[in-house]
Amino acid sequence: MDKKLPRAIIMRDEKVFQDIYEKGYSVADRYMVLHILPQAQSRAKVGFAAGKKLGNAVVRNHVKRMLREVYRHKKHRVREDCCIFLVGRKAAVTADLEMLHKSFRYLCKKGNIWKMASR
């Protein structure tokens, strides 16, 4: 398993974030919001965010690190033909990594981007 996410798949362009908000759809639970933009024509990208309502910069950075870690562990189970954007919610501040893993898996299944295990 990769130790780090490749820089090439991390969203940095504001236009991509806007496209996801305008053209995509979202699913949410108490820990995070998962914005999804299905697009077969370009390479899949992923973005992470934590708003100022969560706390100071230290808290927000911690939440984003946790979200990146969850995605890094589960990215092989997520469809490659879509861009996703994970936004942490207030409950993610105190949640443990296992709870965030469950939440991510649930949201991916709900959003129809979870690949079923091949047998």
N, CA, C and O of each residue as an XYZ file, in Angstrom:
476
protein
N       0.847     -1.184      0.000
C       0.000      0.000      0.000
C       0.890      1.245      0.000
O       1.928      1.282      0.661
N       0.466      2.258     -0.750
C       1.236      3.503     -0.838
C       1.289      4.190      0.511
O       0.326      4.186      1.279
N       2.464      4.789      0.781
C       2.598      5.546      2.027
C       2.018      6.949      1.895
O       1.537      7.523      2.871
N       2.067      7.503      0.670
C       1.557      8.851      0.430
C       0.652      8.842     -0.783
O       0.750      7.969     -1.645
N      -0.222      9.818     -0.838
C      -1.050      9.992     -2.028
C      -0.196     10.680     -3.098
O       0.534     11.622     -2.789
N      -0.279     10.228     -4.334
C       0.462     10.912     -5.399
C      -0.055     12.334     -5.595
O      -1.264     12.563     -5.568
N       0.839     13.275     -5.789
C       0.451     14.676     -5.985
C      -0.467     14.854     -7.192
O      -1.309     15.751     -7.214
N      -0.297     13.993     -8.193
C      -1.059     14.129     -9.439
C      -2.560     13.947     -9.238
O      -3.348     14.482    -10.018
N      -2.973     13.208     -8.215
C      -4.414     12.973     -8.040
C      -5.070     13.955     -7.073
O      -6.293     13.942     -6.931
N      -4.299     14.797     -6.410
C      -4.870     15.740     -5.456
C      -5.318     17.007     -6.182
O      -4.547     17.606     -6.932
N      -6.567     17.410     -5.955
C      -7.126     18.603     -6.591
C      -6.500     19.851     -6.007
O      -6.371     19.991     -4.791
N      -6.116     20.746     -6.884
C      -5.581     22.030     -6.442
C      -6.270     23.194     -7.148
O      -6.246     24.322     -6.657
N      -6.881     22.923     -8.291
C      -7.497     23.956     -9.108
C      -8.906     24.274     -8.616
O      -9.731     23.374     -8.463
N      -9.175     25.533     -8.374
C     -10.490     25.939     -7.861
C     -11.605     25.622     -8.850
O     -12.740     25.379     -8.442
N     -11.299     25.621    -10.137
C     -12.309     25.320    -11.161
C     -12.840     23.889    -10.996
O     -14.031     23.647    -11.189
N     -11.975     22.955    -10.644
C     -12.395     21.565    -10.441
C     -13.336     21.480     -9.244
O     -14.347     20.780     -9.301
N     -13.015     22.182     -8.165
C     -13.896     22.206     -6.994
C     -15.269     22.773     -7.371
O     -16.298     22.230     -6.969
N     -15.280     23.862     -8.140
C     -16.543     24.471     -8.557
C     -17.352     23.524     -9.437
O     -18.573     23.440     -9.303
N     -16.669     22.804    -10.345
C     -17.354     21.833    -11.204
C     -18.036     20.745    -10.374
O     -19.163     20.344    -10.662
N     -17.337     20.276     -9.346
C     -17.905     19.230     -8.494
C     -19.156     19.739     -7.791
O     -20.162     19.033     -7.719
N     -19.095     20.969     -7.268
C     -20.265     21.544     -6.598
C     -21.430     21.741     -7.562
O     -22.573     21.438     -7.220
N     -21.151     22.246     -8.766
C     -22.216     22.598     -9.700
C     -22.772     21.408    -10.475
O     -23.984     21.303    -10.661
N     -21.895     20.507    -10.930
C     -22.325     19.430    -11.825
C     -22.447     18.072    -11.140
O     -23.068     17.155    -11.677
N     -21.858     17.947     -9.960
C     -21.863     16.666     -9.271
C     -23.009     16.526     -8.293
O     -23.956     17.313     -8.303
N     -22.910     15.526     -7.459
C     -23.905     15.292     -6.415
C     -23.166     14.972     -5.127
O     -21.959     14.730     -5.141
N     -23.888     14.970     -4.013
C     -23.228     14.732     -2.733
C     -24.048     13.786     -1.865
O     -25.269     13.689     -1.986
N     -23.330     13.095     -0.986
C     -23.933     12.257      0.043
C     -23.246     12.618      1.352
O     -22.080     13.014      1.357
N     -23.959     12.483      2.453
C     -23.383     12.941      3.724
C     -23.860     12.083      4.879
O     -24.901     11.428      4.814
N     -23.067     12.107      5.936
C     -23.471     11.570      7.228
C     -22.940     12.536      8.289
O     -22.559     13.659      7.958
N     -22.910     12.129      9.522
C     -22.530     13.080     10.566
C     -21.039     13.396     10.594
O     -20.644     14.385     11.212
N     -20.197     12.590      9.946
C     -18.753     12.789      9.991
C     -18.183     13.535      8.793
O     -17.211     14.278      8.928
N     -18.786     13.339      7.614
C     -18.241     13.985      6.421
C     -19.287     14.098      5.327
O     -20.331     13.447      5.354
N     -18.965     14.948      4.366
C     -19.765     15.094      3.156
C     -18.876     14.636      2.004
O     -17.714     15.031      1.915
N     -19.423     13.807      1.129
C     -18.685     13.303     -0.027
C     -19.340     13.868     -1.285
O     -20.463     13.500     -1.630
N     -18.623     14.768     -1.967
C     -19.092     15.333     -3.232
C     -18.498     14.483     -4.349
O     -17.312     14.156     -4.324
N     -19.326     14.128     -5.329
C     -18.912     13.210     -6.389
C     -19.238     13.812     -7.750
O     -20.333     14.333     -7.968
N     -18.267     13.732     -8.667
C     -18.482     14.144    -10.046
C     -18.033     13.014    -10.958
O     -16.837     12.847    -11.195
N     -18.993     12.225    -11.480
C     -18.611     11.154    -12.403
C     -18.131     11.758    -13.714
O     -18.809     12.600    -14.302
N     -16.968     11.328    -14.169
C     -16.460     11.822    -15.450
C     -15.443     10.844    -16.000
O     -14.367     10.659    -15.431
N     -15.789     10.233    -17.090
C     -14.925      9.228    -17.698
C     -13.828      9.856    -18.550
O     -12.827      9.201    -18.840
N     -14.000     11.131    -18.961
C     -13.070     11.705    -19.912
C     -11.719     12.119    -19.313
O     -10.742     12.228    -20.053
N     -11.636     12.349    -18.022
C     -10.354     12.771    -17.462
C      -9.968     11.913    -16.261
O     -10.760     11.107    -15.771
N      -8.773     12.099    -15.813
C      -8.238     11.328    -14.709
C      -8.927     11.717    -13.394
O      -9.241     12.886    -13.169
N      -9.152     10.740    -12.550
C      -9.828     10.976    -11.268
C      -8.962     11.844    -10.354
O      -7.740     11.707    -10.316
N      -9.610     12.719     -9.636
C      -8.945     13.594     -8.677
C      -9.668     13.491     -7.342
O     -10.823     13.070     -7.276
N      -8.971     13.884     -6.281
C      -9.562     13.872     -4.953
C      -9.145     15.151     -4.224
O      -8.018     15.624     -4.370
N     -10.075     15.702     -3.435
C      -9.797     16.898     -2.658
C     -10.304     16.730     -1.233
O     -11.200     15.928     -0.970
N      -9.717     17.499     -0.317
C     -10.072     17.408      1.103
C     -10.248     18.809      1.654
O      -9.518     19.726      1.279
N     -11.230     18.979      2.557
C     -11.467     20.289      3.151
C     -12.036     20.142      4.552
O     -12.659     19.139      4.901
N     -11.798     21.178      5.339
C     -12.363     21.286      6.680
C     -12.615     22.771      6.915
O     -11.683     23.575      6.882
N     -13.859     23.129      7.150
C     -14.226     24.535      7.301
C     -13.825     25.127      8.643
O     -13.465     24.414      9.580
N     -13.897     26.431      8.708
C     -13.487     27.148      9.918
C     -14.390     26.881     11.116
O     -14.000     27.137     12.256
N     -15.592     26.369     10.869
C     -16.495     26.048     11.976
C     -15.947     24.909     12.841
O     -16.366     24.740     13.986
N     -15.016     24.132     12.293
C     -14.474     22.991     13.032
C     -13.496     23.405     14.124
O     -13.309     22.678     15.099
N     -12.878     24.559     13.966
C     -11.924     24.998     14.978
C     -10.758     25.734     14.347
O     -10.835     26.204     13.212
N      -9.674     25.824     15.110
C      -8.507     26.550     14.621
C      -7.748     25.733     13.563
O      -8.156     24.621     13.228
N      -6.663     26.278     13.049
C      -5.916     25.645     11.962
C      -5.388     24.262     12.339
O      -5.345     23.356     11.507
N      -4.993     24.113     13.585
C      -4.473     22.818     14.038
C      -5.565     21.746     13.928
O      -5.313     20.646     13.437
N      -6.750     22.067     14.378
C      -7.873     21.132     14.340
C      -8.258     20.826     12.898
O      -8.461     19.667     12.536
N      -8.359     21.870     12.075
C      -8.734     21.668     10.672
C      -7.708     20.808      9.940
O      -8.079     19.916      9.178
N      -6.436     21.067     10.163
C      -5.390     20.265      9.519
C      -5.436     18.814      9.989
O      -5.186     17.897      9.206
N      -5.754     18.608     11.257
C      -5.877     17.248     11.774
C      -7.010     16.499     11.064
O      -6.851     15.342     10.675
N      -8.141     17.164     10.903
C      -9.286     16.543     10.221
C      -8.915     16.214      8.779
O      -9.233     15.126      8.299
N      -8.252     17.125      8.085
C      -7.860     16.866      6.693
C      -6.857     15.713      6.606
O      -6.924     14.909      5.676
N      -5.942     15.627      7.551
C      -4.990     14.498      7.569
C      -5.724     13.175      7.763
O      -5.394     12.175      7.126
N      -6.712     13.176      8.639
C      -7.501     11.959      8.871
C      -8.265     11.567      7.603
O      -8.306     10.391      7.243
N      -8.865     12.544      6.929
C      -9.602     12.263      5.693
C      -8.668     11.719      4.615
O      -9.024     10.786      3.895
N      -7.475     12.303      4.503
C      -6.496     11.803      3.529
C      -6.093     10.374      3.845
O      -5.953      9.552      2.940
N      -5.908     10.077      5.111
C      -5.520      8.729      5.526
C      -6.623      7.724      5.207
O      -6.343      6.629      4.719
N      -7.850      8.081      5.475
C      -8.981      7.201      5.163
C      -9.021      6.928      3.665
O      -9.161      5.780      3.244
N      -8.899      7.980      2.860
C      -8.929      7.794      1.408
C      -7.749      6.942      0.945
O      -7.914      6.062      0.099
N      -6.583      7.193      1.484
C      -5.382      6.454      1.071
C      -5.559      4.958      1.299
O      -5.141      4.154      0.465
N      -6.168      4.578      2.406
C      -6.372      3.161      2.717
C      -7.452      2.513      1.860
O      -7.391      1.312      1.597
N      -8.433      3.286      1.422
C      -9.584      2.724      0.713
C      -9.631      3.081     -0.772
O     -10.589      2.704     -1.447
N      -8.641      3.788     -1.304
C      -8.730      4.277     -2.682
C      -8.812      3.159     -3.710
O      -9.376      3.358     -4.787
N      -8.270      2.002     -3.408
C      -8.341      0.882     -4.351
C      -9.769      0.353     -4.499
O     -10.059     -0.379     -5.445
N     -10.659      0.714     -3.579
C     -12.057      0.263     -3.627
C     -12.992      1.315     -4.233
O     -14.188      1.068     -4.384
N     -12.445      2.491     -4.581
C     -13.247      3.574     -5.134
C     -13.092      3.588     -6.655
O     -11.987      3.429     -7.174
N     -14.201      3.778     -7.362
C     -14.151      3.837     -8.827
C     -13.175      4.905     -9.302
O     -13.076      5.975     -8.702
N     -12.451      4.611    -10.386
C     -11.445      5.528    -10.909
C     -12.013      6.573    -11.855
O     -11.302      7.504    -12.233
N     -13.268      6.445    -12.246
C     -13.834      7.346    -13.252
C     -14.605      8.522    -12.650
O     -15.521      9.051    -13.280
N     -14.239      8.928    -11.443
C     -14.934     10.054    -10.831
C     -13.988     10.871     -9.957
O     -13.010     10.359     -9.412
N     -14.309     12.144     -9.844
C     -13.595     13.037     -8.938
C     -14.394     13.116     -7.649
O     -15.622     13.203     -7.679
N     -13.704     13.087     -6.521
C     -14.411     13.194     -5.247
C     -13.789     14.288     -4.391
O     -12.607     14.609     -4.519
N     -14.603     14.842     -3.528
C     -14.196     15.920     -2.646
C     -14.764     15.609     -1.268
O     -15.983     15.565     -1.097
N     -13.898     15.395     -0.286
C     -14.312     15.056      1.077
C     -14.253     16.294      1.961
O     -13.238     16.988      2.004
N     -15.343     16.563      2.660
C     -15.407     17.704      3.571
C     -15.713     17.181      4.965
O     -16.720     16.505      5.178
N     -14.843     17.496      5.903
C     -15.044     17.064      7.279
C     -16.128     17.863      7.970
O     -16.290     19.057      7.719
N     -16.876     17.191      8.851
C     -17.903     17.843      9.654
C     -17.464     17.864     11.114
O     -16.454     17.260     11.476
N     -18.222     18.555     11.941
C     -17.871     18.755     13.352
C     -17.619     17.435     14.089
O     -16.707     17.362     14.913
N     -18.402     16.401     13.811
C     -18.237     15.114     14.495
C     -16.906     14.447     14.145
O     -16.425     13.599     14.896
N     -16.302     14.824     13.005
C     -15.019     14.236     12.597
C     -13.871     14.692     13.493
O     -12.833     14.033     13.556
N     -14.053     15.813     14.182
C     -12.996     16.337     15.060
C     -12.684     15.349     16.181
O     -11.519     15.155     16.528
N     -13.715     14.724     16.749
C     -13.517     13.819     17.880
C     -13.592     12.345     17.485
O     -13.407     11.468     18.329
N     -13.861     12.068     16.209
C     -14.001     10.676     15.757
C     -12.635     10.001     15.638
O     -11.626     10.648     15.358
N     -12.631      8.693     15.858
C     -11.401      7.949     15.650
C     -11.322      7.492     14.193
O     -12.302      7.567     13.451
N     -10.158      7.023     13.805
C      -9.911      6.648     12.415
C     -10.825      5.518     11.948
O     -11.272      5.515     10.801
N     -11.103      4.567     12.824
C     -11.980      3.449     12.467
C     -13.390      3.932     12.121
O     -14.004      3.443     11.173
N     -13.890      4.879     12.884
C     -15.221      5.423     12.616
C     -15.239      6.157     11.282
O     -16.220      6.064     10.544
N     -14.181      6.878     10.963
C     -14.107      7.581      9.688
C     -14.001      6.599      8.520
O     -14.536      6.862      7.443
N     -13.319      5.478      8.723
C     -13.259      4.438      7.687
C     -14.661      3.906      7.395
O     -15.043      3.757      6.234
N     -15.419      3.624      8.442
C     -16.791      3.120      8.271
C     -17.657      4.160      7.564
O     -18.446      3.827      6.679
N     -17.502      5.405      7.960
C     -18.274      6.482      7.364
C     -17.957      6.623      5.874
O     -18.864      6.767      5.055
N     -16.670      6.581      5.525
C     -16.256      6.705      4.127
C     -16.817      5.554      3.282
O     -17.333      5.771      2.186
N     -16.707      4.342      3.804
C     -17.231      3.175      3.085
C     -18.745      3.315      2.876
O     -19.251      3.056      1.784
N     -19.457      3.724      3.921
C     -20.901      3.919      3.835
C     -21.256      4.958      2.770
O     -22.157      4.734      1.961
N     -20.551      6.094      2.767
C     -20.852      7.159      1.811
C     -20.515      6.751      0.380
O     -21.229      7.117     -0.553
N     -19.438      6.001      0.203
C     -19.086      5.527     -1.141
C     -20.145      4.565     -1.671
O     -20.510      4.622     -2.845
N     -20.630      3.692     -0.813
C     -21.692      2.771     -1.238
C     -22.969      3.540     -1.548
O     -23.643      3.253     -2.537
N     -23.300      4.503     -0.716
C     -24.498      5.317     -0.908
C     -24.386      6.150     -2.192
O     -25.384      6.385     -2.873
N     -23.175      6.591     -2.513
C     -22.948      7.397     -3.711
C     -22.665      6.577     -4.960
O     -22.417      7.138     -6.027
N     -22.699      5.255     -4.838
C     -22.493      4.349     -5.977
C     -21.096      4.428     -6.588
O     -20.953      4.302     -7.804
N     -20.071      4.634     -5.775
C     -18.707      4.655     -6.307
C     -17.832      3.581     -5.662
O     -16.625      3.542     -5.901
N     -18.419      2.727     -4.860
C     -17.679      1.658     -4.171
C     -17.597      0.446     -5.076
O     -18.621     -0.046     -5.549
N     -16.391     -0.041     -5.322
C     -16.222     -1.254     -6.141
C     -16.417     -2.459     -5.252
O     -15.854     -2.534     -4.160
N     -17.210     -3.396     -5.715
C     -17.408     -4.626     -4.975
C     -16.154     -5.492     -5.075
O     -15.451     -5.465     -6.085
N     -15.886     -6.245     -4.042
C     -14.700     -7.103     -4.017
C     -14.813     -8.168     -5.109
O     -15.860     -8.791     -5.286
N     -13.723     -8.359     -5.826
C     -13.727     -9.394     -6.865
C     -13.390    -10.729     -6.238
O     -12.510    -10.829     -5.383
N     -14.089    -11.735     -6.666
C     -13.883    -13.072     -6.088
C     -13.230    -13.967     -7.071
O     -12.974    -15.133     -6.770
